[in-house]
Amino acid sequence: MHISMLRAKMAYAEELYGFRINYLPLLIREDEIIILDRRDGRIRRLPGRKELTEDEIREIEDEILKNIESGEVERYLTMNMGCVRIPGE
């Protein structure tokens, strides 16, 4: 449910701002970033884009849900929008 909603928000941001969004950070830690890959809906670890196993996802599921529910993930989605030049500006 949450993944579908996040992919829809990514698609909306693409339409609104006019550029492709392939990845959305779900959880940012000191040594890694957990992302949602919009292209296939998989959850991956950066660096390396290695897909997380179901057990690995279960271990961090509460942290990811907390970030989604608190609006942190949406902040990640929009925090660099000011750096993007929109066509026609």
DSSP file (Angstrom, degrees, kcal/mol; ACC not computed):
  #  RESIDUE AA STRUCTURE BP1 BP2  ACC     N-H-->O    O-->H-N    N-H-->O    O-->H-N    TCO  KAPPA ALPHA  PHI   PSI    X-CA   Y-CA   Z-CA
    1    1 A M     >        0   0    0      0, 0.0     4,-1.9     0, 0.0     5,-0.1   0.000 360.0 360.0 360.0 -51.3    0.0    0.0    0.0
    2    2 A H  H  >  +     0   0    0      1,-0.2     4,-2.6     2,-0.2     5,-0.2   0.894 360.0  53.9 -64.3 -39.5    2.7    2.5    1.0
    3    3 A I  H  > S+     0   0    0      1,-0.2     4,-2.6     2,-0.2    -1,-0.2   0.919 108.2  49.1 -62.8 -43.9    4.9    1.6   -1.9
    4    4 A S  H  > S+     0   0    0      1,-0.2     4,-2.0     2,-0.2    -1,-0.2   0.910 111.7  49.6 -61.1 -42.6    2.1    2.2   -4.4
    5    5 A M  H  X S+     0   0    0     -4,-1.9     4,-2.1     2,-0.2    -2,-0.2   0.912 111.8  48.0 -63.3 -43.4    1.3    5.6   -2.8
    6    6 A L  H  X S+     0   0    0     -4,-2.6     4,-2.2     2,-0.2    -2,-0.2   0.894 110.1  51.4 -66.7 -39.7    5.0    6.6   -2.9
    7    7 A R  H  X S+     0   0    0     -4,-2.6     4,-2.1     1,-0.2    -1,-0.2   0.884 109.9  50.8 -64.0 -36.9    5.4    5.6   -6.6
    8    8 A A  H  X S+     0   0    0     -4,-2.0     4,-2.3     2,-0.2    -2,-0.2   0.896 109.4  50.1 -66.6 -39.8    2.3    7.7   -7.4
    9    9 A K  H  X S+     0   0    0     -4,-2.1     4,-2.4     2,-0.2    -2,-0.2   0.874 109.6  51.5 -65.8 -36.7    3.7   10.7   -5.6
   10   10 A M  H  X S+     0   0    0     -4,-2.2     4,-2.1     2,-0.2    -2,-0.2   0.915 110.0  49.0 -64.7 -42.4    7.0   10.2   -7.5
   11   11 A A  H  X S+     0   0    0     -4,-2.1     4,-2.1     2,-0.2    -2,-0.2   0.896 110.9  50.6 -64.0 -40.0    5.0   10.1  -10.8
   12   12 A Y  H  X S+     0   0    0     -4,-2.3     4,-2.8     2,-0.2    -2,-0.2   0.924 109.3  50.4 -63.2 -44.6    3.1   13.3   -9.8
   13   13 A A  H  X S+     0   0    0     -4,-2.4     4,-2.8     1,-0.2     5,-0.3   0.879 108.4  53.5 -62.1 -37.4    6.4   15.1   -9.0
   14   14 A E  H  X S+     0   0    0     -4,-2.1     4,-2.2     2,-0.2     5,-0.4   0.935 111.7  44.6 -60.9 -46.1    7.7   14.1  -12.4
   15   15 A E  H  < S+     0   0    0     -4,-2.1    -2,-0.2     2,-0.2    -1,-0.2   0.919 116.5  46.6 -63.5 -43.9    4.7   15.6  -14.1
   16   16 A L  H  < S+     0   0    0     -4,-2.8    -2,-0.2     1,-0.2    -1,-0.2   0.908 124.7  28.4 -66.9 -44.7    4.8   18.7  -12.0
   17   17 A Y  H  < S-     0   0    0     -4,-2.8    -2,-0.2     2,-0.2    -1,-0.2   0.598  99.8-127.0-100.1 -12.8    8.5   19.5  -12.2
   18   18 A G     <  +     0   0    0     -4,-2.2     2,-0.3    -5,-0.3    -3,-0.2   0.750  69.8 101.1  78.5  24.9    9.2   17.9  -15.6
   19   19 A F  S    S-     0   0    0     -5,-0.4    -1,-0.2    -6,-0.3     2,-0.2  -0.981  73.8 -99.3-140.7 156.6   12.1   15.6  -14.8
   20   20 A R        -     0   0    0     -2,-0.3     2,-0.5    -3,-0.1    -9,-0.1  -0.497  25.7-163.5 -78.0 135.4   12.5   11.9  -14.2
   21   21 A I        +     0   0    0     -2,-0.2    -7,-0.1     1,-0.1     3,-0.1  -0.963  16.5 166.8-118.1 111.2   12.7   10.6  -10.6
   22   22 A N        +     0   0    0     -2,-0.5    16,-2.9     1,-0.2    17,-0.5   0.784  63.0  34.2 -93.9 -30.5   14.1    7.1  -10.5
   23   23 A Y  E     -A   37   0A   0     14,-0.2    14,-0.2    15,-0.1    -1,-0.2  -0.955  56.1-165.2-132.1 145.5   14.9    6.7   -6.8
   24   24 A L  E     -A   36   0A   0     12,-1.8    12,-2.4    -2,-0.4     2,-0.2  -0.984  26.5-126.0-128.4 120.1   13.3    7.9   -3.5
   25   25 A P  E     +A   35   0A   0      0, 0.0    10,-0.3     0, 0.0    51,-0.1  -0.445  29.0 174.2 -63.5 132.2   15.2    7.7   -0.3
   26   26 A L  E    S+     0   0A   0      8,-3.6     2,-0.3     1,-0.4     9,-0.2   0.689  71.3  13.1-104.9 -32.0   13.2    5.9    2.4
   27   27 A L  E     -A   34   0A   0      7,-1.7     7,-3.1    40,-0.1     2,-0.6  -0.957  63.8-160.8-151.8 124.4   15.8    5.8    5.2
   28   28 A I  E     +A   33   0A   0     -2,-0.3     2,-0.2     5,-0.2     5,-0.2  -0.946  18.1 171.2-113.6 122.3   19.0    7.7    5.4
   29   29 A R        -     0   0    0      3,-2.8     3,-0.1    -2,-0.6    -2,-0.0  -0.713  47.6 -98.8-119.4 172.2   21.7    6.4    7.8
   30   30 A E  S    S+     0   0    0     -2,-0.2     3,-0.1     1,-0.2    -1,-0.0   0.883 120.5  24.4 -59.9 -40.5   25.3    7.4    8.3
   31   31 A D  S    S+     0   0    0      1,-0.1     2,-0.3    -3,-0.0    -1,-0.2   0.444 127.0  24.1-109.3  -2.0   26.7    4.5    6.2
   32   32 A E        -     0   0    0     -3,-0.1    -3,-2.8     2,-0.0     2,-0.4  -0.992  55.6-141.5-158.3 161.1   23.8    3.7    3.8
   33   33 A I  E     -AB  28  46A   0     13,-1.6    13,-3.0    -2,-0.3     2,-0.5  -0.999  15.1-149.5-127.9 129.3   20.7    5.0    2.1
   34   34 A I  E     -AB  27  45A   0     -7,-3.1    -8,-3.6    -2,-0.4    -7,-1.7  -0.879  26.7-175.5 -98.9 126.5   17.7    2.8    1.6
   35   35 A I  E     -AB  25  44A   0      9,-2.8     9,-2.4    -2,-0.5     2,-0.6  -0.819  29.8-129.1-123.9 159.1   15.8    3.7   -1.5
   36   36 A L  E     -AB  24  43A   0    -12,-2.4   -12,-1.8    -2,-0.3     2,-0.8  -0.952  24.9-142.4-101.8 122.9   12.6    2.9   -3.4
   37   37 A D  E >>  -A   23   0A   0      5,-3.0     4,-2.5    -2,-0.6     3,-0.5  -0.786   8.7-160.3 -87.0 111.6   13.4    2.2   -7.1
   38   38 A R  T 34 S+     0   0    0    -16,-2.9    -1,-0.2    -2,-0.8   -15,-0.1   0.826  82.9  64.2 -64.3 -32.2   10.5    3.6   -9.0
   39   39 A R  T 34 S+     0   0    0    -17,-0.5    -1,-0.2     1,-0.2   -16,-0.1   0.877 126.0   7.6 -63.6 -39.0   11.1    1.6  -12.1
   40   40 A D  T <4 S-     0   0    0     -3,-0.5    -1,-0.2     2,-0.1    -2,-0.2   0.422  95.4-119.0-125.3   0.3   10.4   -1.8  -10.5
   41   41 A G     <  +     0   0    0     -4,-2.5     2,-0.2     1,-0.2    -3,-0.2   0.632  64.6 142.2  74.3  13.2    9.1   -0.9   -7.0
   42   42 A R        -     0   0    0     -5,-0.5    -5,-3.0    -6,-0.0     2,-0.5  -0.549  52.1-125.6 -88.7 153.0   12.0   -2.7   -5.3
   43   43 A I  E     -B   36   0A   0     -7,-0.2     9,-2.5     9,-0.2     2,-0.3  -0.870  37.4-179.9 -99.4 128.2   13.7   -1.5   -2.1
   44   44 A R  E     -BC  35  51A   0     -9,-2.4    -9,-2.8    -2,-0.5     2,-0.4  -0.815  25.3-125.1-129.7 163.9   17.4   -1.2   -2.5
   45   45 A R  E  >> -BC  34  50A   0      5,-2.4     5,-1.2    -2,-0.3     4,-0.8  -0.923  34.5-114.4-111.0 132.6   20.5   -0.2   -0.5
   46   46 A L  E  45S+B   33   0A   0    -13,-3.0   -13,-1.6    -2,-0.4     2,-0.1  -0.883  88.5  50.8-104.6 145.3   23.0    2.4   -1.7
   47   47 A P  T  45S+     0   0    0      0, 0.0     3,-0.4     0, 0.0    -2,-0.1   0.548 128.7  15.3 -77.4 160.5   25.8    2.3   -2.5
   48   48 A G  T  45S-     0   0    0      1,-0.2    -2,-0.2    -2,-0.1    -3,-0.0   0.165  95.5-114.6 102.4 -17.1   25.5   -0.5   -5.0
   49   49 A R  T  <5 +     0   0    0     -4,-0.8     2,-0.3     1,-0.2    -3,-0.2   0.791  53.0 171.1  55.4  32.1   21.8   -0.6   -5.6
   50   50 A K  E   < -C   45   0A   0     -5,-1.2    -5,-2.4    -3,-0.4    -1,-0.2  -0.581  35.2-118.3 -74.6 129.3   21.6   -4.1   -4.1
   51   51 A E  E     -C   44   0A   0     -2,-0.3    -7,-0.3    -7,-0.2     2,-0.2  -0.447  27.2-121.8 -68.6 137.5   18.0   -5.3   -3.5
   52   52 A L        -     0   0    0     -9,-2.5    -9,-0.2    -2,-0.1     2,-0.1  -0.538  22.0-123.8 -78.5 145.4   17.1   -5.9    0.1
   53   53 A T     >  -     0   0    0     -2,-0.2     4,-2.3     1,-0.1     5,-0.2  -0.360  29.1-104.5 -77.7 167.1   15.9   -9.4    1.1
   54   54 A E  H  > S+     0   0    0      1,-0.2     4,-2.4     2,-0.2     5,-0.1   0.885 123.5  52.2 -60.9 -38.7   12.5   -9.8    2.8
   55   55 A D  H  > S+     0   0    0      2,-0.2     4,-1.7     1,-0.2    -1,-0.2   0.908 108.9  49.5 -64.6 -41.8   14.3  -10.4    6.1
   56   56 A E  H  > S+     0   0    0      1,-0.2     4,-1.1     2,-0.2    -2,-0.2   0.893 111.1  50.0 -64.3 -39.1   16.4   -7.2    5.7
   57   57 A I  H >X S+     0   0    0     -4,-2.3     4,-1.1     1,-0.2     3,-0.6   0.919 107.8  53.2 -65.3 -43.2   13.2   -5.2    4.9
   58   58 A R  H 3< S+     0   0    0     -4,-2.4     4,-0.4     1,-0.2     3,-0.3   0.867 104.3  57.3 -59.5 -35.9   11.5   -6.6    8.0
   59   59 A E  H 3< S+     0   0    0     -4,-1.7    -1,-0.2     1,-0.2    -2,-0.2   0.833 120.2  27.5 -64.6 -32.9   14.4   -5.5   10.2
   60   60 A I  H <X S+     0   0    0     -4,-1.1     4,-2.3    -3,-0.6     3,-0.3   0.346  89.6 106.0-111.4   5.1   14.0   -1.9    9.1
   61   61 A E  H  X S+     0   0    0     -4,-1.1     4,-2.8    -3,-0.3     5,-0.2   0.881  79.1  51.7 -54.2 -44.7   10.3   -1.8    8.3
   62   62 A D  H  > S+     0   0    0     -4,-0.4     4,-2.2     1,-0.2    -1,-0.2   0.890 109.9  49.4 -63.0 -39.1    9.4    0.2   11.4
   63   63 A E  H  > S+     0   0    0     -3,-0.3     4,-2.0     2,-0.2    -1,-0.2   0.910 112.6  47.4 -65.7 -41.8   11.9    2.9   10.6
   64   64 A I  H  X S+     0   0    0     -4,-2.3     4,-2.3     2,-0.2    -2,-0.2   0.934 112.2  49.2 -65.6 -45.9   10.7    3.2    7.0
   65   65 A L  H  X S+     0   0    0     -4,-2.8     4,-3.0     1,-0.2     5,-0.2   0.893 109.1  53.2 -60.3 -39.8    7.1    3.4    8.1
   66   66 A K  H  X S+     0   0    0     -4,-2.2     4,-2.0    -5,-0.2     6,-0.3   0.916 109.7  48.3 -60.9 -42.9    7.9    6.0   10.7
   67   67 A N  H  X>S+     0   0    0     -4,-2.0     6,-1.6     2,-0.2     5,-1.1   0.874 113.6  47.0 -65.9 -37.1    9.6    8.1    8.0
   68   68 A I  H ><5S+     0   0    0     -4,-2.3     3,-0.9     4,-0.2     6,-0.2   0.952 114.9  44.7 -67.8 -49.3    6.6    7.7    5.7
   69   69 A E  H 3<5S+     0   0    0     -4,-3.0    -2,-0.2     1,-0.2    -1,-0.2   0.805 112.2  51.9 -68.0 -30.1    4.1    8.6    8.3
   70   70 A S  H 3<5S-     0   0    0     -4,-2.0    -1,-0.2    -5,-0.2    -2,-0.2   0.592 113.7-114.4 -82.4 -10.3    6.0   11.5    9.6
   71   71 A G  T <X5S+     0   0    0     -3,-0.9     4,-1.9    -4,-0.6    -3,-0.2   0.462  81.1 124.6  90.7   1.3    6.4   13.1    6.2
   72   72 A E  H  ><S+     0   0    0     -5,-1.1     4,-2.1    -6,-0.3    -4,-0.2   0.896  72.0  52.0 -61.9 -41.2   10.2   12.6    6.1
   73   73 A V  H  > S+     0   0    0     -6,-1.6     4,-1.9     1,-0.2    -1,-0.2   0.896 108.2  51.3 -64.9 -39.8   10.1   10.6    2.9
   74   74 A E  H  > S+     0   0    0     -7,-0.3     4,-1.6     1,-0.2    -1,-0.2   0.866 107.3  54.0 -64.5 -34.7    8.0   13.4    1.2
   75   75 A R  H  X S+     0   0    0     -4,-1.9     4,-1.8     1,-0.2    -2,-0.2   0.916 106.5  51.5 -63.8 -42.2   10.6   15.9    2.4
   76   76 A Y  H  < S+     0   0    0     -4,-2.1     4,-0.4     1,-0.2    -2,-0.2   0.888 107.9  53.8 -59.1 -38.6   13.3   13.8    0.7
   77   77 A L  H  < S+     0   0    0     -4,-1.9    -1,-0.2     1,-0.2    -2,-0.2   0.854 120.9  29.0 -64.9 -35.7   11.2   13.9   -2.5
   78   78 A T  H >< S+     0   0    0     -4,-1.6     3,-1.6    -3,-0.2     4,-0.4   0.517  90.8  94.9-105.6  -5.9   11.0   17.6   -2.5
   79   79 A M  T 3< S+     0   0    0     -4,-1.8     3,-0.2     1,-0.3    -1,-0.1   0.740  92.5  40.2 -67.1 -22.0   14.2   18.8   -0.8
   80   80 A N  T >  S+     0   0    0     -4,-0.4     3,-1.6    -3,-0.2     4,-0.4   0.340  82.6 101.9-104.7   7.4   16.2   19.3   -4.0
   81   81 A M  G X  S+     0   0    0     -3,-1.6     3,-1.2     1,-0.3    -1,-0.2   0.827  75.3  61.6 -61.5 -31.4   13.4   20.8   -6.1
   82   82 A G  G 3  S+     0   0    0     -4,-0.4    -1,-0.3     1,-0.2    -2,-0.1   0.692  99.4  56.7 -67.3 -18.2   14.8   24.3   -5.7
   83   83 A C  G <  S+     0   0    0     -3,-1.6     2,-0.4     2,-0.1    -1,-0.2   0.549  89.4  91.6 -87.8  -9.4   18.0   23.2   -7.4
   84   84 A V  S <  S-     0   0    0     -3,-1.2     2,-0.6    -4,-0.4   -65,-0.0  -0.735  72.3-136.1 -94.5 131.2   16.2   22.1  -10.6
   85   85 A R        -     0   0    0     -2,-0.4    -2,-0.1     3,-0.0    -3,-0.0  -0.753  18.7-145.5 -84.8 123.7   15.8   24.5  -13.5
   86   86 A I    >   -     0   0    0     -2,-0.6     3,-1.9     1,-0.1   -68,-0.1  -0.729  29.3 -99.6 -87.0 134.9   12.2   24.2  -14.8
   87   87 A P  T 3  S+     0   0    0      0, 0.0    -1,-0.1     0, 0.0     0, 0.0  -0.281 110.0  30.1 -53.8 135.2   11.9   24.7  -18.6
   88   88 A G  T 3         0   0    0     -3,-0.0    -2,-0.0     0, 0.0    -3,-0.0   0.381 360.0 360.0  95.2  -3.1   10.8   28.2  -19.3
   89   89 A E    <         0   0    0     -3,-1.9    -3,-0.0     0, 0.0    -4,-0.0   0.486 360.0 360.0 -80.7 360.0   12.4   29.9  -16.3
